[in-house]
Amino acid sequence: MSPFTGRIRFVETSRKEEQKAAGAGIEESQRFFTFLPPDDARAQLVSAVAERLLKVVKSTRGAVPWNWHISIVDDDSTQSIVHLGGGKILVFTGILDWVQHDENRLAALLAHEFAHASARHFAEAKWRRHTFSSTPRYRFYLSPREFPADMIDEGTNDFGFELPYWKEQEEEADLISLRILRLAGYETDTYSAVLEKFLEEKSRIRYSQDIKATSLTGYVVQHPVDERRVANLKLWVKE
């Protein structure tokens, strides 16, 4: 059962298996990326915001007891935050520039990933792929450099391939994120403003002749956003 919302979810992967796979993902990422040391000012910013949010997450009844680990990747060209499953998260320094090192904007993005992890969306999405798709086309794209040429074709999931999270999960993550942000004392209006910005980026990606037009492409593509999602979030913010 999902914390905060109480929604029943279907998973086939145990928490232990998910954590093991996520740990392997961290080890694999160390082969390709350089991580910031803990004493770097950018790492300290992320750690401070994450610690404040995780106090709320960990104290929530029914929360998954993940061994949370946030790694900050020194890559200014990639504006993304990636949840590898099992509470393991990669934050690329490019996203810090995008949020202008603002704590409320960063908190909105981190809370969203914490929401996905707390609700076990990663494992649930895996169950859905195995159940409903005989040939899953899913994978993570960390950088615009990796995207296939037909990625932005119209399709079931907006961009023509199976996404790590589907729209219902994104909306549930939005709802959970708002509750985390409120309880942690962060601004919630900032969250809807961030989503509106993502919606602008989505339009720019779709109508651009250059798939690499924005380094936010990876994050926007993997987190489906449309007018309905933004409108719902604005209503929830006012509640």
C-alpha positions as CSV (number, residue, x, y, z in Angstrom):
1,M,0.0,0.0,0.0
2,S,1.3,3.4,-0.9
3,P,2.1,5.8,2.0
4,F,0.2,9.1,2.2
5,T,-2.5,8.0,-0.4
6,G,-3.2,4.4,0.7
7,R,-3.5,3.3,-2.9
8,I,-3.0,-0.5,-3.4
9,R,-0.1,-1.2,-5.7
10,F,1.1,-4.3,-7.5
11,V,4.8,-5.3,-7.4
12,E,6.8,-8.4,-8.1
13,T,10.2,-7.2,-6.9
14,S,11.0,-7.5,-3.2
15,R,12.6,-4.5,-1.5
16,K,15.8,-6.4,-1.1
17,E,15.9,-7.1,-4.8
18,E,15.2,-3.5,-5.7
19,Q,17.9,-2.3,-3.3
20,K,20.4,-4.7,-4.8
21,A,19.7,-3.6,-8.3
22,A,19.9,0.1,-7.3
23,G,23.3,-0.6,-5.6
24,A,24.5,-2.1,-8.8
25,G,23.2,1.0,-10.7
26,I,25.3,3.2,-8.4
27,E,28.4,1.1,-9.0
28,E,27.8,1.2,-12.7
29,S,27.3,5.0,-12.7
30,Q,30.7,5.4,-10.9
31,R,32.3,4.1,-14.1
32,F,30.9,6.9,-16.2
33,F,30.4,9.9,-13.8
34,T,32.4,11.9,-11.3
35,F,30.7,12.5,-8.0
36,L,31.1,15.6,-5.9
37,P,32.9,15.3,-2.6
38,P,30.7,15.9,0.5
39,D,32.5,19.2,1.3
40,D,31.5,20.8,-2.1
41,A,29.1,23.6,-1.6
42,R,26.7,22.1,-4.2
43,A,26.7,18.8,-2.5
44,Q,26.1,20.5,0.9
45,L,23.0,22.3,-0.6
46,V,21.5,19.0,-1.9
47,S,22.3,17.2,1.4
48,A,20.7,19.9,3.5
49,V,17.5,20.0,1.5
50,A,17.3,16.2,1.2
51,E,17.8,15.7,5.0
52,R,15.0,18.1,5.7
53,L,12.6,16.3,3.4
54,L,13.7,12.8,4.4
55,K,12.8,13.6,8.1
56,V,9.2,13.8,6.9
57,V,9.4,10.8,4.6
58,K,10.9,8.5,7.2
59,S,8.4,9.5,9.9
60,T,5.4,8.7,7.6
61,R,3.4,5.7,8.6
62,G,3.9,2.9,6.1
63,A,7.0,4.5,4.5
64,V,9.4,2.0,3.0
65,P,12.6,1.9,5.2
66,W,15.0,2.5,2.3
67,N,18.7,3.0,3.0
68,W,18.5,6.4,1.3
69,H,21.6,7.6,-0.7
70,I,21.8,10.7,-2.8
71,S,24.9,11.1,-5.1
72,I,25.7,14.4,-6.8
73,V,27.1,13.9,-10.3
74,D,29.5,16.6,-11.5
75,D,27.9,17.2,-14.9
76,D,26.7,20.7,-15.7
77,S,25.4,19.7,-19.2
78,T,22.8,17.3,-17.8
79,Q,19.8,18.8,-16.0
80,S,18.2,15.8,-14.4
81,I,17.5,13.9,-11.2
82,V,17.3,10.1,-11.5
83,H,15.8,7.6,-9.1
84,L,17.5,4.3,-9.7
85,G,15.2,2.4,-7.3
86,G,15.6,1.4,-3.7
87,G,16.0,5.0,-2.5
88,K,19.2,5.6,-4.6
89,I,19.1,8.9,-6.4
90,L,21.5,10.7,-8.8
91,V,21.4,14.5,-8.9
92,F,23.2,16.1,-11.8
93,T,24.8,19.5,-11.1
94,G,23.1,20.9,-14.3
95,I,19.8,20.7,-12.5
96,L,21.2,22.9,-9.7
97,D,21.9,25.6,-12.3
98,W,18.4,25.2,-13.7
99,V,16.8,25.8,-10.3
100,Q,19.3,28.6,-9.7
101,H,20.4,27.0,-6.5
102,D,17.1,27.9,-5.0
103,E,16.2,25.6,-2.1
104,N,12.4,25.6,-2.7
105,R,12.8,24.6,-6.4
106,L,15.3,22.0,-5.5
107,A,13.1,20.7,-2.7
108,A,10.2,20.4,-5.2
109,L,12.3,18.1,-7.5
110,L,13.8,16.1,-4.7
111,A,10.4,15.6,-3.0
112,H,9.0,14.3,-6.3
113,E,11.7,11.6,-6.5
114,F,11.3,10.8,-2.8
115,A,7.6,10.3,-3.5
116,H,8.3,7.9,-6.4
117,A,10.6,5.9,-4.1
118,S,8.3,5.9,-1.1
119,A,5.4,4.7,-3.3
120,R,7.6,2.1,-4.9
121,H,6.7,3.4,-8.3
122,F,9.9,2.0,-9.8
123,A,8.9,-1.6,-8.8
124,E,5.3,-1.1,-9.8
125,A,6.3,0.2,-13.2
126,K,8.5,-2.9,-13.7
127,W,5.5,-5.1,-12.8
128,R,3.3,-3.3,-15.3
129,R,5.9,-3.7,-18.1
130,H,6.3,-7.4,-17.5
131,T,2.5,-7.9,-17.2
132,F,1.3,-5.8,-20.2
133,S,4.2,-5.7,-22.6
134,S,5.9,-8.7,-24.2
135,T,8.7,-6.5,-25.6
136,P,9.3,-3.6,-23.2
137,R,11.0,-0.6,-24.8
138,Y,11.8,1.1,-21.5
139,R,15.2,2.4,-20.4
140,F,16.6,5.5,-18.7
141,Y,18.0,8.3,-20.8
142,L,20.3,10.4,-18.7
143,S,21.4,12.7,-21.4
144,P,20.0,14.1,-24.7
145,R,23.1,12.6,-26.4
146,E,21.6,9.1,-25.9
147,F,18.1,9.7,-27.4
148,P,16.9,7.7,-30.4
149,A,16.0,9.8,-33.4
150,D,12.3,8.8,-33.2
151,M,11.9,9.5,-29.5
152,I,9.4,12.4,-29.9
153,D,7.1,10.6,-32.2
154,E,3.5,10.6,-31.1
155,G,2.6,7.5,-29.1
156,T,0.9,6.0,-26.1
157,N,3.4,7.6,-23.7
158,D,3.7,11.0,-25.5
159,F,7.2,10.2,-26.8
160,G,6.9,6.9,-28.5
161,F,8.6,4.6,-26.0
162,E,7.7,3.1,-22.6
163,L,8.5,5.5,-19.8
164,P,9.8,4.6,-16.3
165,Y,6.7,6.1,-14.8
166,W,3.2,6.5,-16.2
167,K,0.9,9.5,-15.8
168,E,-1.1,8.2,-12.9
169,Q,2.1,7.6,-10.9
170,E,3.2,11.1,-11.7
171,E,0.0,12.6,-10.3
172,E,0.3,10.4,-7.2
173,A,3.9,11.5,-6.8
174,D,2.7,15.1,-7.1
175,L,0.2,14.7,-4.3
176,I,2.7,13.0,-2.1
177,S,5.3,15.6,-2.9
178,L,3.0,18.4,-1.8
179,R,2.4,16.8,1.5
180,I,6.1,16.3,2.0
181,L,6.9,19.9,1.1
182,R,4.2,21.2,3.4
183,L,5.3,19.2,6.4
184,A,9.0,20.1,5.7
185,G,8.1,23.8,5.6
186,Y,8.9,24.4,2.0
187,E,6.8,26.5,-0.5
188,T,4.3,24.5,-2.5
189,D,3.5,27.3,-5.0
190,T,7.0,26.8,-6.3
191,Y,6.2,23.2,-7.3
192,S,3.4,24.2,-9.7
193,A,5.7,26.9,-11.2
194,V,8.4,24.2,-11.8
195,L,5.8,22.0,-13.5
196,E,4.7,24.8,-15.7
197,K,8.3,25.4,-16.8
198,F,8.6,21.7,-17.6
199,L,5.4,22.0,-19.8
200,E,7.1,24.8,-21.7
201,E,10.1,22.7,-22.2
202,K,8.0,19.8,-23.4
203,S,6.5,22.0,-26.1
204,R,9.9,23.2,-27.1
205,I,11.2,19.7,-27.4
206,R,8.3,18.5,-29.5
207,Y,8.3,21.3,-32.0
208,S,12.1,21.8,-32.2
209,Q,14.0,20.5,-35.2
210,D,16.8,19.6,-32.9
211,I,16.2,16.8,-30.4
212,K,19.1,18.2,-28.3
213,A,17.5,21.7,-28.1
214,T,17.4,21.6,-24.3
215,S,19.5,19.7,-21.7
216,L,16.3,19.3,-19.7
217,T,15.0,16.8,-22.4
218,G,15.9,13.7,-20.3
219,Y,14.0,14.8,-17.2
220,V,10.9,16.1,-19.1
221,V,10.6,13.0,-21.3
222,Q,10.8,10.6,-18.3
223,H,8.3,12.5,-16.2
224,P,5.1,12.9,-18.3
225,V,3.6,16.4,-17.9
226,D,0.5,17.9,-19.6
227,E,-2.0,20.7,-18.9
228,R,-4.2,18.4,-16.9
229,R,-1.4,17.4,-14.5
230,V,-0.5,21.1,-14.0
231,A,-4.1,22.1,-13.4
232,N,-4.6,19.3,-10.8
233,L,-1.5,20.3,-9.0
234,K,-2.6,24.0,-8.8
235,L,-5.9,22.8,-7.3
236,W,-4.1,20.7,-4.7
237,V,-1.8,23.5,-3.8
238,K,-4.9,25.7,-2.9
239,E,-6.4,22.9,-0.7
